[in-house]
């Protein structure tokens, strides 16, 4: 795997911990980087390319949960939104 040069400023941070875990194989990478690149390129080549492209089951699940929560908050304000319409 190609990586950027190590920055001493980040070595004692969670970013450094993650870099070391990836390097020693103890950080599980569930998604295939080549499949990710193919999906990104295919998406960019589409005339109707999506604004966001969640890749991986975990990302899809987390983004969907976030959208559902935002829709719940929006729906909770529907009565207030409608209350300002001129009669």
Secondary structure, 3 states (H helix, E strand, C coil): CCCCCCCHHHCCCHHHHHHHHHHHCCCCCCCCHHHHHHHHHHHHCCCCCCCCCCCCHHHHHHHHHHHHHHHHHHHHCHHHHHHCCCC
